[in-house]
Amino acid sequence: MKSTLKILSLFFVLIMISCGGGEEQKKETSKAKLKSTTTTKKVETKKAETKPSKTIDLTSKGVGPIKSLTLSAEIDQTMVAHGKDVFKKMCTACHKATKKFIGPAPKNVLKRRTPEWVMNMILNPDEMVQKDPLAKALLIEFNGSPMANQNLSEDDARAVLEYFRTLK
């Protein structure tokens, strides 16, 4: 019985010694708090930056076949219907008309981009991502998901652009 009591006492003392060092644990906790504060500052800095999808650039025409495009003041409803149909068939796997999905929403895109840039992105996404700085930034923002080249004709792409004009 006495030997069992001695063994239990020794075991209890060893546990107390191994659990000691509360001061070291407090120091580690304070280090973690410092790291947390530093991380918070970095996140706040990133939030202040404008996302590429929200960046307004009404000067760049992008890279591709469309060098100049003038939009009429009146929206062509026949073209809108065709563009909506093309968009539903070819684009909705990655784009939702009014909200972010795998790719950006086209709603109000012409308030942020030139018509030429939009057309070139539709017609020439591979080269745009390689050479256009904004297209590169969008690729990063959308987790490296490149826009698929749907091989649309210029007429189909123009109809899709006309449909985008109606998304408000």
Rosetta blueprint (number, residue, H / E / L):
1 M L
2 K H
3 S H
4 T H
5 L H
6 K H
7 I H
8 L H
9 S H
10 L H
11 F H
12 F H
13 V H
14 L H
15 I H
16 M H
17 I H
18 S H
19 C L
20 G L
21 G L
22 G H
23 E H
24 E H
25 Q H
26 K H
27 K H
28 E H
29 T H
30 S H
31 K H
32 A H
33 K H
34 L H
35 K H
36 S H
37 T H
38 T H
39 T H
40 T H
41 K H
42 K H
43 V H
44 E H
45 T H
46 K H
47 K H
48 A H
49 E L
50 T L
51 K L
52 P L
53 S L
54 K L
55 T L
56 I L
57 D E
58 L L
59 T L
60 S L
61 K L
62 G L
63 V L
64 G L
65 P L
66 I L
67 K L
68 S L
69 L L
70 T L
71 L L
72 S L
73 A L
74 E L
75 I L
76 D L
77 Q H
78 T H
79 M H
80 V H
81 A H
82 H H
83 G H
84 K H
85 D H
86 V H
87 F H
88 K H
89 K H
90 M H
91 C L
92 T L
93 A L
94 C L
95 H L
96 K L
97 A L
98 T L
99 K L
100 K L
101 F L
102 I L
103 G L
104 P L
105 A L
106 P L
107 K L
108 N L
109 V H
110 L H
111 K H
112 R L
113 R E
114 T L
115 P H
116 E H
117 W H
118 V H
119 M H
120 N H
121 M H
122 I H
123 L H
124 N L
125 P H
126 D H
127 E H
128 M H
129 V H
130 Q H
131 K H
132 D L
133 P H
134 L H
135 A H
136 K H
137 A H
138 L H
139 L H
140 I H
141 E H
142 F L
143 N L
144 G L
145 S L
146 P L
147 M L
148 A L
149 N L
150 Q L
151 N L
152 L L
153 S L
154 E H
155 D H
156 D H
157 A H
158 R H
159 A H
160 V H
161 L H
162 E H
163 Y H
164 F H
165 R H
166 T H
167 L L
168 K L
